[in-house]
Amino acid sequence: MSSQNIGETQRLIKFVEKYPFADEEKERWLAELHGNGINGDLLEEVRTKFLELPADKVGGDWTRAQENREIMSILKQWRLSMASRNFRHSR
C-alpha cells in the first residue's frame, strides 16, 4: 500500500467492503487501493456507483445521505493532504 494517505485509503476500503457493489468492481477497487493507494478518479467512481445503488440495498435515503457525506469527507481530506504536500515552507 502507498505510504501516503493511509487514513483516507483505509476509510475508503471499509466503505467499499461495506456495500454490495458488483464483485468485479469491488475486487478491482480493493486491488487498486491496496496496491497504489487512493486517487481522485477512484473516489469519484466509487461515489458514482454508490449513488446508483438501490435505496433498499443502502438502507434508505437518510443512510445514503450520510454515506455520501462520508465519501465527500474522504475526498476533501485527500485533496487537502495532496495540496499540503505541494505547499513549500520556504521563508
DABEL-V419558 format. One record per residue. N is the residue number from 0. PHI is phi in whole degrees, -180 to 180 (* if undefined). Layout:
# DABEL-V419558
N:PHI
N:PHI
This chain:
# DABEL-V419558
0:*
1:-63
2:-79
3:-96
4:61
5:-64
6:-62
7:-66
8:-63
9:-65
10:-63
11:-70
12:-60
13:-62
14:-64
15:-63
16:-70
17:-75
18:-110
19:-83
20:-76
21:-62
22:-57
23:-67
24:-68
25:-61
26:-64
27:-65
28:-63
29:-65
30:-63
31:-65
32:-66
33:-71
34:-83
35:-118
36:85
37:-88
38:-149
39:-64
40:-64
41:-65
42:-60
43:-66
44:-65
45:-63
46:-63
47:-62
48:-66
49:-64
50:-68
51:-83
52:-65
53:-62
54:-61
55:-70
56:-81
57:-90
58:117
59:109
60:-69
61:-65
62:-65
63:-61
64:-65
65:-64
66:-71
67:-64
68:-63
69:-64
70:-63
71:-66
72:-64
73:-62
74:-62
75:-65
76:-65
77:-63
78:-62
79:-63
80:-68
81:-68
82:-68
83:-70
84:-67
85:-85
86:-81
87:-103
88:-91
89:-113
90:-131
